[in-house]
Amino acid sequence: MESPQPFRILTVCTGNICRSPVAERLLQTGLNQVSPGAFEVRSAGTRAMVGEPIQPLSAQIISTFHGSPDGFAARQLTPKILKETDLVLAMTSKHRGEVLQLDASLLKRTFTVREFARMLAVLENRGDTAQASDITEFWRALPSRAASVRHLALPPDPADNDVVDPYRRAEEVYHQMEDELAPAILGILRFARLTAPA
């Protein structure tokens, strides 16, 4: 029997060497624990430093959370990559806009990572976490369900949708990136665990 196509998540930032690789590797590690083989997480950059490895301080954050930074090469975001994606998690509202310029059909499947985590929290608070019999089908329907509660998940400040860019900045900015990104990733993984088949 043919194994089902995994649910494909794309994380997007600018250079694809600081923020989106952290999100990619930590989501993949966590989702593998929830349901091995059901998810495929990749990343790309709107102005990628193509072929570059993950920045050392970002690699350190990945390792701290038990992910692996190895074997990574930055790649440029393209319409072809977007065509093969079920959910786009952008690091900022600007990146979300750039994704939609390349492929407007992804409107209800493209969010900032922090915004998406808040939407899942709204769904969870509503008790909308029935365990799925088929996890990939459940996740294919999830972006439009999340989009339907967007108005209930608005932050007090629009900047709270974004993850700071630490590239070429002090170590503290990498810690700020981690502080903004980690809760969102943990929220997404929590929702995945709550809704995974028993």
PyMOL CGO cylinders between C-alpha atoms (Angstrom):
from pymol import cmd
from pymol.cgo import CYLINDER

trace = [
    CYLINDER, 0.00, 0.00, 0.00, 1.29, 3.46, -0.88, 0.3, 1, 1, 1, 1, 1, 1,
    CYLINDER, 1.29, 3.46, -0.88, 2.13, 5.51, 2.19, 0.3, 1, 1, 1, 1, 1, 1,
    CYLINDER, 2.13, 5.51, 2.19, 0.18, 8.82, 2.35, 0.3, 1, 1, 1, 1, 1, 1,
    CYLINDER, 0.18, 8.82, 2.35, 1.91, 12.04, 1.37, 0.3, 1, 1, 1, 1, 1, 1,
    CYLINDER, 1.91, 12.04, 1.37, 3.21, 13.79, 4.52, 0.3, 1, 1, 1, 1, 1, 1,
    CYLINDER, 3.21, 13.79, 4.52, 1.76, 17.15, 5.51, 0.3, 1, 1, 1, 1, 1, 1,
    CYLINDER, 1.76, 17.15, 5.51, 4.29, 19.67, 4.23, 0.3, 1, 1, 1, 1, 1, 1,
    CYLINDER, 4.29, 19.67, 4.23, 5.16, 22.76, 6.26, 0.3, 1, 1, 1, 1, 1, 1,
    CYLINDER, 5.16, 22.76, 6.26, 7.46, 25.53, 4.99, 0.3, 1, 1, 1, 1, 1, 1,
    CYLINDER, 7.46, 25.53, 4.99, 9.07, 28.08, 7.32, 0.3, 1, 1, 1, 1, 1, 1,
    CYLINDER, 9.07, 28.08, 7.32, 10.17, 31.34, 5.68, 0.3, 1, 1, 1, 1, 1, 1,
    CYLINDER, 10.17, 31.34, 5.68, 12.51, 34.18, 6.67, 0.3, 1, 1, 1, 1, 1, 1,
    CYLINDER, 12.51, 34.18, 6.67, 14.91, 36.43, 4.74, 0.3, 1, 1, 1, 1, 1, 1,
    CYLINDER, 14.91, 36.43, 4.74, 18.32, 34.75, 4.48, 0.3, 1, 1, 1, 1, 1, 1,
    CYLINDER, 18.32, 34.75, 4.48, 17.22, 31.21, 5.51, 0.3, 1, 1, 1, 1, 1, 1,
    CYLINDER, 17.22, 31.21, 5.51, 20.17, 30.95, 7.91, 0.3, 1, 1, 1, 1, 1, 1,
    CYLINDER, 20.17, 30.95, 7.91, 18.88, 32.26, 11.29, 0.3, 1, 1, 1, 1, 1, 1,
    CYLINDER, 18.88, 32.26, 11.29, 15.14, 32.14, 12.01, 0.3, 1, 1, 1, 1, 1, 1,
    CYLINDER, 15.14, 32.14, 12.01, 13.46, 29.78, 9.54, 0.3, 1, 1, 1, 1, 1, 1,
    CYLINDER, 13.46, 29.78, 9.54, 16.02, 26.96, 10.02, 0.3, 1, 1, 1, 1, 1, 1,
    CYLINDER, 16.02, 26.96, 10.02, 15.44, 27.08, 13.80, 0.3, 1, 1, 1, 1, 1, 1,
    CYLINDER, 15.44, 27.08, 13.80, 11.68, 26.82, 13.21, 0.3, 1, 1, 1, 1, 1, 1,
    CYLINDER, 11.68, 26.82, 13.21, 12.18, 24.08, 10.59, 0.3, 1, 1, 1, 1, 1, 1,
    CYLINDER, 12.18, 24.08, 10.59, 14.42, 21.85, 12.68, 0.3, 1, 1, 1, 1, 1, 1,
    CYLINDER, 14.42, 21.85, 12.68, 12.52, 22.25, 15.97, 0.3, 1, 1, 1, 1, 1, 1,
    CYLINDER, 12.52, 22.25, 15.97, 9.11, 21.68, 14.39, 0.3, 1, 1, 1, 1, 1, 1,
    CYLINDER, 9.11, 21.68, 14.39, 10.39, 18.63, 12.52, 0.3, 1, 1, 1, 1, 1, 1,
    CYLINDER, 10.39, 18.63, 12.52, 11.95, 17.17, 15.69, 0.3, 1, 1, 1, 1, 1, 1,
    CYLINDER, 11.95, 17.17, 15.69, 8.77, 17.71, 17.73, 0.3, 1, 1, 1, 1, 1, 1,
    CYLINDER, 8.77, 17.71, 17.73, 6.36, 16.53, 15.02, 0.3, 1, 1, 1, 1, 1, 1,
    CYLINDER, 6.36, 16.53, 15.02, 8.45, 13.37, 14.48, 0.3, 1, 1, 1, 1, 1, 1,
    CYLINDER, 8.45, 13.37, 14.48, 7.76, 12.55, 18.12, 0.3, 1, 1, 1, 1, 1, 1,
    CYLINDER, 7.76, 12.55, 18.12, 4.02, 13.12, 17.66, 0.3, 1, 1, 1, 1, 1, 1,
    CYLINDER, 4.02, 13.12, 17.66, 3.66, 11.10, 14.46, 0.3, 1, 1, 1, 1, 1, 1,
    CYLINDER, 3.66, 11.10, 14.46, 6.81, 9.81, 12.70, 0.3, 1, 1, 1, 1, 1, 1,
    CYLINDER, 6.81, 9.81, 12.70, 6.64, 10.30, 8.93, 0.3, 1, 1, 1, 1, 1, 1,
    CYLINDER, 6.64, 10.30, 8.93, 3.38, 12.31, 8.95, 0.3, 1, 1, 1, 1, 1, 1,
    CYLINDER, 3.38, 12.31, 8.95, 5.06, 15.72, 8.61, 0.3, 1, 1, 1, 1, 1, 1,
    CYLINDER, 5.06, 15.72, 8.61, 7.80, 17.15, 6.43, 0.3, 1, 1, 1, 1, 1, 1,
    CYLINDER, 7.80, 17.15, 6.43, 9.16, 20.55, 7.51, 0.3, 1, 1, 1, 1, 1, 1,
    CYLINDER, 9.16, 20.55, 7.51, 11.43, 22.55, 5.21, 0.3, 1, 1, 1, 1, 1, 1,
    CYLINDER, 11.43, 22.55, 5.21, 12.49, 26.20, 5.01, 0.3, 1, 1, 1, 1, 1, 1,
    CYLINDER, 12.49, 26.20, 5.01, 13.44, 28.85, 2.47, 0.3, 1, 1, 1, 1, 1, 1,
    CYLINDER, 13.44, 28.85, 2.47, 14.39, 32.53, 2.34, 0.3, 1, 1, 1, 1, 1, 1,
    CYLINDER, 14.39, 32.53, 2.34, 12.93, 35.47, 0.43, 0.3, 1, 1, 1, 1, 1, 1,
    CYLINDER, 12.93, 35.47, 0.43, 16.52, 36.64, -0.19, 0.3, 1, 1, 1, 1, 1, 1,
    CYLINDER, 16.52, 36.64, -0.19, 18.33, 33.47, 0.75, 0.3, 1, 1, 1, 1, 1, 1,
    CYLINDER, 18.33, 33.47, 0.75, 22.06, 33.18, 1.26, 0.3, 1, 1, 1, 1, 1, 1,
    CYLINDER, 22.06, 33.18, 1.26, 21.89, 30.11, -0.95, 0.3, 1, 1, 1, 1, 1, 1,
    CYLINDER, 21.89, 30.11, -0.95, 24.02, 27.15, 0.14, 0.3, 1, 1, 1, 1, 1, 1,
    CYLINDER, 24.02, 27.15, 0.14, 25.02, 28.70, 3.48, 0.3, 1, 1, 1, 1, 1, 1,
    CYLINDER, 25.02, 28.70, 3.48, 24.79, 26.64, 6.70, 0.3, 1, 1, 1, 1, 1, 1,
    CYLINDER, 24.79, 26.64, 6.70, 22.78, 27.72, 9.74, 0.3, 1, 1, 1, 1, 1, 1,
    CYLINDER, 22.78, 27.72, 9.74, 24.37, 30.61, 11.68, 0.3, 1, 1, 1, 1, 1, 1,
    CYLINDER, 24.37, 30.61, 11.68, 26.31, 29.26, 14.71, 0.3, 1, 1, 1, 1, 1, 1,
    CYLINDER, 26.31, 29.26, 14.71, 24.11, 30.88, 17.38, 0.3, 1, 1, 1, 1, 1, 1,
    CYLINDER, 24.11, 30.88, 17.38, 20.95, 29.61, 15.66, 0.3, 1, 1, 1, 1, 1, 1,
    CYLINDER, 20.95, 29.61, 15.66, 22.52, 26.14, 15.41, 0.3, 1, 1, 1, 1, 1, 1,
    CYLINDER, 22.52, 26.14, 15.41, 23.20, 26.32, 19.16, 0.3, 1, 1, 1, 1, 1, 1,
    CYLINDER, 23.20, 26.32, 19.16, 19.51, 27.08, 19.86, 0.3, 1, 1, 1, 1, 1, 1,
    CYLINDER, 19.51, 27.08, 19.86, 18.46, 24.09, 17.74, 0.3, 1, 1, 1, 1, 1, 1,
    CYLINDER, 18.46, 24.09, 17.74, 20.83, 21.83, 19.67, 0.3, 1, 1, 1, 1, 1, 1,
    CYLINDER, 20.83, 21.83, 19.67, 19.59, 23.18, 23.03, 0.3, 1, 1, 1, 1, 1, 1,
    CYLINDER, 19.59, 23.18, 23.03, 16.06, 22.01, 22.12, 0.3, 1, 1, 1, 1, 1, 1,
    CYLINDER, 16.06, 22.01, 22.12, 17.38, 18.58, 20.99, 0.3, 1, 1, 1, 1, 1, 1,
    CYLINDER, 17.38, 18.58, 20.99, 17.13, 19.26, 17.25, 0.3, 1, 1, 1, 1, 1, 1,
    CYLINDER, 17.13, 19.26, 17.25, 19.94, 18.77, 14.75, 0.3, 1, 1, 1, 1, 1, 1,
    CYLINDER, 19.94, 18.77, 14.75, 21.41, 21.70, 12.80, 0.3, 1, 1, 1, 1, 1, 1,
    CYLINDER, 21.41, 21.70, 12.80, 23.46, 19.35, 10.57, 0.3, 1, 1, 1, 1, 1, 1,
    CYLINDER, 23.46, 19.35, 10.57, 23.23, 18.96, 6.81, 0.3, 1, 1, 1, 1, 1, 1,
    CYLINDER, 23.23, 18.96, 6.81, 21.52, 22.29, 6.18, 0.3, 1, 1, 1, 1, 1, 1,
    CYLINDER, 21.52, 22.29, 6.18, 21.93, 24.54, 3.13, 0.3, 1, 1, 1, 1, 1, 1,
    CYLINDER, 21.93, 24.54, 3.13, 19.95, 27.76, 2.69, 0.3, 1, 1, 1, 1, 1, 1,
    CYLINDER, 19.95, 27.76, 2.69, 17.68, 27.92, -0.36, 0.3, 1, 1, 1, 1, 1, 1,
    CYLINDER, 17.68, 27.92, -0.36, 15.75, 30.60, -2.21, 0.3, 1, 1, 1, 1, 1, 1,
    CYLINDER, 15.75, 30.60, -2.21, 11.95, 30.68, -1.96, 0.3, 1, 1, 1, 1, 1, 1,
    CYLINDER, 11.95, 30.68, -1.96, 10.37, 29.91, -5.36, 0.3, 1, 1, 1, 1, 1, 1,
    CYLINDER, 10.37, 29.91, -5.36, 6.83, 29.38, -6.70, 0.3, 1, 1, 1, 1, 1, 1,
    CYLINDER, 6.83, 29.38, -6.70, 7.73, 25.70, -7.24, 0.3, 1, 1, 1, 1, 1, 1,
    CYLINDER, 7.73, 25.70, -7.24, 8.57, 25.25, -3.53, 0.3, 1, 1, 1, 1, 1, 1,
    CYLINDER, 8.57, 25.25, -3.53, 5.27, 26.94, -2.60, 0.3, 1, 1, 1, 1, 1, 1,
    CYLINDER, 5.27, 26.94, -2.60, 3.29, 24.65, -4.93, 0.3, 1, 1, 1, 1, 1, 1,
    CYLINDER, 3.29, 24.65, -4.93, 4.58, 21.69, -2.90, 0.3, 1, 1, 1, 1, 1, 1,
    CYLINDER, 4.58, 21.69, -2.90, 3.56, 23.20, 0.47, 0.3, 1, 1, 1, 1, 1, 1,
    CYLINDER, 3.56, 23.20, 0.47, 0.44, 22.66, 2.61, 0.3, 1, 1, 1, 1, 1, 1,
    CYLINDER, 0.44, 22.66, 2.61, 1.17, 25.33, 5.25, 0.3, 1, 1, 1, 1, 1, 1,
    CYLINDER, 1.17, 25.33, 5.25, 3.54, 28.32, 5.23, 0.3, 1, 1, 1, 1, 1, 1,
    CYLINDER, 3.54, 28.32, 5.23, 4.79, 29.71, 8.55, 0.3, 1, 1, 1, 1, 1, 1,
    CYLINDER, 4.79, 29.71, 8.55, 6.51, 33.04, 7.96, 0.3, 1, 1, 1, 1, 1, 1,
    CYLINDER, 6.51, 33.04, 7.96, 8.74, 34.75, 10.49, 0.3, 1, 1, 1, 1, 1, 1,
    CYLINDER, 8.74, 34.75, 10.49, 7.21, 38.22, 9.91, 0.3, 1, 1, 1, 1, 1, 1,
    CYLINDER, 7.21, 38.22, 9.91, 4.12, 39.79, 8.33, 0.3, 1, 1, 1, 1, 1, 1,
    CYLINDER, 4.12, 39.79, 8.33, 6.41, 41.14, 5.60, 0.3, 1, 1, 1, 1, 1, 1,
    CYLINDER, 6.41, 41.14, 5.60, 7.55, 37.60, 4.72, 0.3, 1, 1, 1, 1, 1, 1,
    CYLINDER, 7.55, 37.60, 4.72, 3.90, 36.52, 4.65, 0.3, 1, 1, 1, 1, 1, 1,
    CYLINDER, 3.90, 36.52, 4.65, 3.22, 39.28, 2.12, 0.3, 1, 1, 1, 1, 1, 1,
    CYLINDER, 3.22, 39.28, 2.12, 6.18, 38.20, 0.00, 0.3, 1, 1, 1, 1, 1, 1,
    CYLINDER, 6.18, 38.20, 0.00, 4.93, 34.60, -0.03, 0.3, 1, 1, 1, 1, 1, 1,
    CYLINDER, 4.93, 34.60, -0.03, 1.48, 35.76, -1.19, 0.3, 1, 1, 1, 1, 1, 1,
    CYLINDER, 1.48, 35.76, -1.19, 3.03, 37.88, -3.95, 0.3, 1, 1, 1, 1, 1, 1,
    CYLINDER, 3.03, 37.88, -3.95, 4.56, 34.67, -5.32, 0.3, 1, 1, 1, 1, 1, 1,
    CYLINDER, 4.56, 34.67, -5.32, 1.41, 32.58, -4.84, 0.3, 1, 1, 1, 1, 1, 1,
    CYLINDER, 1.41, 32.58, -4.84, -1.85, 34.31, -3.88, 0.3, 1, 1, 1, 1, 1, 1,
    CYLINDER, -1.85, 34.31, -3.88, -3.66, 30.93, -3.75, 0.3, 1, 1, 1, 1, 1, 1,
    CYLINDER, -3.66, 30.93, -3.75, -1.90, 30.31, -0.41, 0.3, 1, 1, 1, 1, 1, 1,
    CYLINDER, -1.90, 30.31, -0.41, -3.82, 33.12, 1.33, 0.3, 1, 1, 1, 1, 1, 1,
    CYLINDER, -3.82, 33.12, 1.33, -5.62, 30.80, 3.79, 0.3, 1, 1, 1, 1, 1, 1,
    CYLINDER, -5.62, 30.80, 3.79, -2.55, 28.62, 4.29, 0.3, 1, 1, 1, 1, 1, 1,
    CYLINDER, -2.55, 28.62, 4.29, 0.05, 31.31, 5.09, 0.3, 1, 1, 1, 1, 1, 1,
    CYLINDER, 0.05, 31.31, 5.09, 0.51, 32.77, 8.56, 0.3, 1, 1, 1, 1, 1, 1,
    CYLINDER, 0.51, 32.77, 8.56, 3.26, 34.14, 10.70, 0.3, 1, 1, 1, 1, 1, 1,
    CYLINDER, 3.26, 34.14, 10.70, 4.41, 31.40, 13.07, 0.3, 1, 1, 1, 1, 1, 1,
    CYLINDER, 4.41, 31.40, 13.07, 3.40, 33.39, 16.17, 0.3, 1, 1, 1, 1, 1, 1,
    CYLINDER, 3.40, 33.39, 16.17, -0.02, 34.20, 14.70, 0.3, 1, 1, 1, 1, 1, 1,
    CYLINDER, -0.02, 34.20, 14.70, -0.64, 30.53, 13.81, 0.3, 1, 1, 1, 1, 1, 1,
    CYLINDER, -0.64, 30.53, 13.81, 0.22, 29.41, 17.35, 0.3, 1, 1, 1, 1, 1, 1,
    CYLINDER, 0.22, 29.41, 17.35, -2.28, 31.93, 18.78, 0.3, 1, 1, 1, 1, 1, 1,
    CYLINDER, -2.28, 31.93, 18.78, -4.98, 30.69, 16.37, 0.3, 1, 1, 1, 1, 1, 1,
    CYLINDER, -4.98, 30.69, 16.37, -4.38, 27.09, 17.49, 0.3, 1, 1, 1, 1, 1, 1,
    CYLINDER, -4.38, 27.09, 17.49, -4.70, 28.27, 21.12, 0.3, 1, 1, 1, 1, 1, 1,
    CYLINDER, -4.70, 28.27, 21.12, -8.12, 29.78, 20.21, 0.3, 1, 1, 1, 1, 1, 1,
    CYLINDER, -8.12, 29.78, 20.21, -9.19, 26.47, 18.64, 0.3, 1, 1, 1, 1, 1, 1,
    CYLINDER, -9.19, 26.47, 18.64, -7.94, 24.62, 21.73, 0.3, 1, 1, 1, 1, 1, 1,
    CYLINDER, -7.94, 24.62, 21.73, -9.82, 26.99, 24.09, 0.3, 1, 1, 1, 1, 1, 1,
    CYLINDER, -9.82, 26.99, 24.09, -12.98, 26.31, 22.08, 0.3, 1, 1, 1, 1, 1, 1,
    CYLINDER, -12.98, 26.31, 22.08, -12.49, 22.60, 22.66, 0.3, 1, 1, 1, 1, 1, 1,
    CYLINDER, -12.49, 22.60, 22.66, -11.80, 22.11, 18.96, 0.3, 1, 1, 1, 1, 1, 1,
    CYLINDER, -11.80, 22.11, 18.96, -9.19, 19.40, 19.57, 0.3, 1, 1, 1, 1, 1, 1,
    CYLINDER, -9.19, 19.40, 19.57, -10.96, 16.13, 18.79, 0.3, 1, 1, 1, 1, 1, 1,
    CYLINDER, -10.96, 16.13, 18.79, -8.39, 13.45, 18.08, 0.3, 1, 1, 1, 1, 1, 1,
    CYLINDER, -8.39, 13.45, 18.08, -7.95, 12.85, 14.39, 0.3, 1, 1, 1, 1, 1, 1,
    CYLINDER, -7.95, 12.85, 14.39, -8.24, 9.37, 12.93, 0.3, 1, 1, 1, 1, 1, 1,
    CYLINDER, -8.24, 9.37, 12.93, -5.95, 10.49, 10.09, 0.3, 1, 1, 1, 1, 1, 1,
    CYLINDER, -5.95, 10.49, 10.09, -3.42, 13.09, 11.20, 0.3, 1, 1, 1, 1, 1, 1,
    CYLINDER, -3.42, 13.09, 11.20, -2.41, 14.29, 7.72, 0.3, 1, 1, 1, 1, 1, 1,
    CYLINDER, -2.41, 14.29, 7.72, -6.04, 14.80, 6.64, 0.3, 1, 1, 1, 1, 1, 1,
    CYLINDER, -6.04, 14.80, 6.64, -6.73, 16.62, 9.91, 0.3, 1, 1, 1, 1, 1, 1,
    CYLINDER, -6.73, 16.62, 9.91, -3.79, 18.97, 9.27, 0.3, 1, 1, 1, 1, 1, 1,
    CYLINDER, -3.79, 18.97, 9.27, -4.81, 19.55, 5.64, 0.3, 1, 1, 1, 1, 1, 1,
    CYLINDER, -4.81, 19.55, 5.64, -8.11, 20.95, 6.95, 0.3, 1, 1, 1, 1, 1, 1,
    CYLINDER, -8.11, 20.95, 6.95, -6.46, 22.86, 9.81, 0.3, 1, 1, 1, 1, 1, 1,
    CYLINDER, -6.46, 22.86, 9.81, -5.18, 26.03, 8.03, 0.3, 1, 1, 1, 1, 1, 1,
    CYLINDER, -5.18, 26.03, 8.03, -8.67, 27.07, 6.91, 0.3, 1, 1, 1, 1, 1, 1,
    CYLINDER, -8.67, 27.07, 6.91, -10.04, 26.36, 10.42, 0.3, 1, 1, 1, 1, 1, 1,
    CYLINDER, -10.04, 26.36, 10.42, -7.24, 28.48, 11.87, 0.3, 1, 1, 1, 1, 1, 1,
    CYLINDER, -7.24, 28.48, 11.87, -7.91, 31.26, 9.33, 0.3, 1, 1, 1, 1, 1, 1,
    CYLINDER, -7.91, 31.26, 9.33, -11.57, 31.32, 10.43, 0.3, 1, 1, 1, 1, 1, 1,
    CYLINDER, -11.57, 31.32, 10.43, -10.54, 32.40, 13.95, 0.3, 1, 1, 1, 1, 1, 1,
    CYLINDER, -10.54, 32.40, 13.95, -7.88, 34.91, 12.87, 0.3, 1, 1, 1, 1, 1, 1,
    CYLINDER, -7.88, 34.91, 12.87, -10.05, 37.79, 14.18, 0.3, 1, 1, 1, 1, 1, 1,
    CYLINDER, -10.05, 37.79, 14.18, -10.01, 36.18, 17.64, 0.3, 1, 1, 1, 1, 1, 1,
    CYLINDER, -10.01, 36.18, 17.64, -6.22, 35.84, 17.72, 0.3, 1, 1, 1, 1, 1, 1,
    CYLINDER, -6.22, 35.84, 17.72, -5.12, 39.40, 16.95, 0.3, 1, 1, 1, 1, 1, 1,
    CYLINDER, -5.12, 39.40, 16.95, -2.20, 40.61, 19.10, 0.3, 1, 1, 1, 1, 1, 1,
    CYLINDER, -2.20, 40.61, 19.10, -2.35, 43.91, 21.04, 0.3, 1, 1, 1, 1, 1, 1,
    CYLINDER, -2.35, 43.91, 21.04, 0.55, 45.12, 18.89, 0.3, 1, 1, 1, 1, 1, 1,
    CYLINDER, 0.55, 45.12, 18.89, 0.97, 43.93, 15.25, 0.3, 1, 1, 1, 1, 1, 1,
    CYLINDER, 0.97, 43.93, 15.25, 4.74, 43.63, 15.93, 0.3, 1, 1, 1, 1, 1, 1,
    CYLINDER, 4.74, 43.63, 15.93, 3.85, 40.66, 18.18, 0.3, 1, 1, 1, 1, 1, 1,
    CYLINDER, 3.85, 40.66, 18.18, 3.27, 38.65, 14.98, 0.3, 1, 1, 1, 1, 1, 1,
    CYLINDER, 3.27, 38.65, 14.98, 6.94, 38.98, 14.04, 0.3, 1, 1, 1, 1, 1, 1,
    CYLINDER, 6.94, 38.98, 14.04, 10.14, 37.23, 15.08, 0.3, 1, 1, 1, 1, 1, 1,
    CYLINDER, 10.14, 37.23, 15.08, 13.16, 39.55, 15.33, 0.3, 1, 1, 1, 1, 1, 1,
    CYLINDER, 13.16, 39.55, 15.33, 15.99, 39.12, 12.80, 0.3, 1, 1, 1, 1, 1, 1,
    CYLINDER, 15.99, 39.12, 12.80, 19.24, 38.47, 14.70, 0.3, 1, 1, 1, 1, 1, 1,
    CYLINDER, 19.24, 38.47, 14.70, 21.53, 38.31, 11.64, 0.3, 1, 1, 1, 1, 1, 1,
    CYLINDER, 21.53, 38.31, 11.64, 24.85, 40.12, 12.28, 0.3, 1, 1, 1, 1, 1, 1,
    CYLINDER, 24.85, 40.12, 12.28, 23.56, 41.35, 15.64, 0.3, 1, 1, 1, 1, 1, 1,
    CYLINDER, 23.56, 41.35, 15.64, 24.55, 40.70, 19.25, 0.3, 1, 1, 1, 1, 1, 1,
    CYLINDER, 24.55, 40.70, 19.25, 23.97, 37.40, 21.01, 0.3, 1, 1, 1, 1, 1, 1,
    CYLINDER, 23.97, 37.40, 21.01, 21.13, 39.00, 23.02, 0.3, 1, 1, 1, 1, 1, 1,
    CYLINDER, 21.13, 39.00, 23.02, 19.15, 39.40, 19.79, 0.3, 1, 1, 1, 1, 1, 1,
    CYLINDER, 19.15, 39.40, 19.79, 19.46, 35.65, 19.17, 0.3, 1, 1, 1, 1, 1, 1,
    CYLINDER, 19.46, 35.65, 19.17, 18.06, 35.11, 22.66, 0.3, 1, 1, 1, 1, 1, 1,
    CYLINDER, 18.06, 35.11, 22.66, 15.21, 37.51, 21.83, 0.3, 1, 1, 1, 1, 1, 1,
    CYLINDER, 15.21, 37.51, 21.83, 14.54, 35.51, 18.64, 0.3, 1, 1, 1, 1, 1, 1,
    CYLINDER, 14.54, 35.51, 18.64, 14.46, 32.32, 20.74, 0.3, 1, 1, 1, 1, 1, 1,
    CYLINDER, 14.46, 32.32, 20.74, 12.09, 33.94, 23.26, 0.3, 1, 1, 1, 1, 1, 1,
    CYLINDER, 12.09, 33.94, 23.26, 9.71, 34.94, 20.45, 0.3, 1, 1, 1, 1, 1, 1,
    CYLINDER, 9.71, 34.94, 20.45, 9.95, 31.71, 18.45, 0.3, 1, 1, 1, 1, 1, 1,
    CYLINDER, 9.95, 31.71, 18.45, 10.09, 28.97, 21.10, 0.3, 1, 1, 1, 1, 1, 1,
    CYLINDER, 10.09, 28.97, 21.10, 6.63, 29.59, 22.66, 0.3, 1, 1, 1, 1, 1, 1,
    CYLINDER, 6.63, 29.59, 22.66, 5.03, 29.56, 19.19, 0.3, 1, 1, 1, 1, 1, 1,
    CYLINDER, 5.03, 29.56, 19.19, 6.73, 26.29, 18.24, 0.3, 1, 1, 1, 1, 1, 1,
    CYLINDER, 6.73, 26.29, 18.24, 5.81, 24.72, 21.59, 0.3, 1, 1, 1, 1, 1, 1,
    CYLINDER, 5.81, 24.72, 21.59, 2.20, 25.85, 21.11, 0.3, 1, 1, 1, 1, 1, 1,
    CYLINDER, 2.20, 25.85, 21.11, 2.02, 24.24, 17.66, 0.3, 1, 1, 1, 1, 1, 1,
    CYLINDER, 2.02, 24.24, 17.66, 3.57, 21.02, 18.97, 0.3, 1, 1, 1, 1, 1, 1,
    CYLINDER, 3.57, 21.02, 18.97, 1.17, 20.99, 21.93, 0.3, 1, 1, 1, 1, 1, 1,
    CYLINDER, 1.17, 20.99, 21.93, -1.80, 21.24, 19.56, 0.3, 1, 1, 1, 1, 1, 1,
    CYLINDER, -1.80, 21.24, 19.56, -0.35, 18.46, 17.40, 0.3, 1, 1, 1, 1, 1, 1,
    CYLINDER, -0.35, 18.46, 17.40, -0.04, 16.20, 20.46, 0.3, 1, 1, 1, 1, 1, 1,
    CYLINDER, -0.04, 16.20, 20.46, -3.58, 17.01, 21.67, 0.3, 1, 1, 1, 1, 1, 1,
    CYLINDER, -3.58, 17.01, 21.67, -5.11, 16.11, 18.31, 0.3, 1, 1, 1, 1, 1, 1,
    CYLINDER, -5.11, 16.11, 18.31, -2.90, 13.17, 17.34, 0.3, 1, 1, 1, 1, 1, 1,
    CYLINDER, -2.90, 13.17, 17.34, -4.59, 9.76, 17.01, 0.3, 1, 1, 1, 1, 1, 1,
    CYLINDER, -4.59, 9.76, 17.01, -4.38, 7.82, 20.28, 0.3, 1, 1, 1, 1, 1, 1,
]
cmd.load_cgo(trace, "trace")
